Amino acid sequence: MTKYGAVRRPLPTSPFPTRPEAPRKHFALGDRVTHDRYGLGRVVGVEETGDAAVLVDFGSHQERVTQPYTAMYRL
């Protein structure tokens, strides 16, 4: 028995199409962003290698946000 809202992962051998992945978010230096937890900020650093992350200045502090950027949106 499954609970409401449970996510079922498809089998790799399933003949039915799977849901497409959401497009990855990309941020550049100087982008204005909003974060669900930290508020408004500006991207001051971008790391593309290894564990992709961005450094965001939120005014009172800087925060390193890693992928996936589920709580952060470009304005």
N, C-alpha and C positions, 0 to 999 in steps of 0.2 A: 504494500500500500504506500502511495506517495502522498506527501503533503502538498497543499496548494502552493503554486509558485516554484515548485522544485524544478531544477534544470536537468534535463536528461541529455547526456552526451551521446552522440551517435557513434555506432560502431564503425571502425575504419573500413570494414568490408560492406557497409550498407549501400544498396543501390540508389537510395534516395539522396537528393542533393542536400548538402548541409547549409546552414546559414552563413552568409558571407561575413568575413571579419570586418569590424568597423575600421575605417581608415585611421592610420596612425596620425597623431597630432605632431606638428613640427613648429618649433618656435625659433625666432631669430633675435639677435641682439636688438634691444630697443623696443621690442613688442610690449604693448600694454596688455596686462592679463588680469583676470580676476580668479581668485581661489576661494572655494567654498569655506575654508577654515580661516585663511589669513587675510582675505580681502583683496583690495586693489594693489597692483604692483607693476614693476617694469623688469623685463629680462635683462640681466647684466652679464650673464655668462652661459655658454652652451657647451656641453660635453657630448661629442658624437661617438667616441670610442668606448667599447666595453659596455658598462652600465650607463646607458644614455640618460642624461639629467640636464636640468637647467637651474641656474642660480638666479633667484628672483629677489629684488629689493622691494620690500613691503613698507618702506618708510622707517618704521621703528626697528626693524631687523631684516636680515637676509636669510633666505631659506633655500636649501637645495632640494628640488623636487624631482623625483625619478619617474621613469615610465612605468606603467601607463598613466598618463596625466588625466585621470578620470575626474578629478575635482577642479581642474584648471582649464580656463577657456580664454581664447584671444579676444580682445575687444576690438 
